[in-house]
Amino acid sequence: MRRCAHNFGGTIAPEEDLRPVHPRRHLHLAIVTLLSLAAVVGCSTRSPAPATNDTPAKAAASPSVAPAATLAVCSPLAEGVPCADLGTAARGRVIRIVDGDTLHVDLNGRDETVRLYGIDAPEVGQPCAADATARLRAMAGSDVLLRADARDRDRYGRLLRYVYASSRSSIDAALVREGLAHAWRADGALRPAIIALEDAARASGRGCLWKSM
């Protein structure tokens, strides 16, 4: 059987072909060996592969969101008719609407009949009563804010309050401004401003009460 031997160049030669090698041949073989060792070392120290899509990236921080309460904006309908002060106004759940200036409100578990302090709307059966009632129902929604003033109750035992929508806008002022109710002229902190709204609505013929004048 013919025996074979490996040389550094990676080729196989028959044993009988091995002959004394010239010095230059030795130098060539040494260079090839050094290059081979360098390649092996380079492969073993190669940097690890970059992360793939299988590695979850760190989630970016979510932008801060202002609480809903701070996003509500109240625009006073007239100078002197401020938004409800959440520090002093009582919040109540609307039970039902009676007419354009009266509603039932759940206050701390009690059914209170609330009369809007700053207005006098048409009574049921009178012209414009249905319009005023529908508008109060739409603005009141499910919850209202109540602001107390000089008188607590009227002679019928109804709670007297300036009433605000959940947006903190004055419902008393809105009904008068839209020509659906008269301003209450006897007393109340908002009396001058609401009277001014009625005068403006009357002068411009605005709303059900003044459109035919």
C-alpha positions, 0 to 999 in steps of 0.5 A: 500500500502506498503511504501518504504524508501531509505537507503544510500547503494542504496537498497530499503527495506520495511518500516516494516524492518527498525529497530534501527541500530547498531553504527557500522552500522552508521559508515559504512553508513558514509563511504559509503556517503563520498565515494559517495561524493568524486566520484561526486566531481571527476567527476565534476573536470575532465580535458577536453577531448583532442582536436580531429582531428576536431580542425585544427592544427597550420600550420608549417612555410613554409621554405624560398625559394630563388628567382629564380634569385639567383638560376641561375648559370653561368659557364664561358667557359674559363678564362677571359670570365666572366658571364654577369654583370646584372648591366650593361648588357641590356636585349632584347627580341629575334625577329629572328635569321639571321645567326650564328653571327647576330640576331634581338632584341627588345630593349625598343620597337626598332628592333635592328640588333645585331652583336655578337662582339667577333666572325665571323661565316660562312655566309649563304650558306657557310659550317657550316653556318646552324650549327652555326645558329641553335646553336645561335637560341638554346642558345639565346632562347627568351631573351638575355643580351647585353654587350657593348664594344669599338665600338658601331656599325659597318659600316652597322649600326648594334649594336655591342655587346657581347651576353649572354644567359639568364643564363648569359653565353657567346654565343660568347665564346660558338660558338667558343669553339664548333668549329662553329665560328672564334674568332674576332681578331681585338679588344674587351675586351674578344678578348684574351680569345675567341682567346684562345678558337678558338686555342683549338678547332682547335687543337682538331679538334672540331666542324664543322669548324675543324673536317676535319682538 
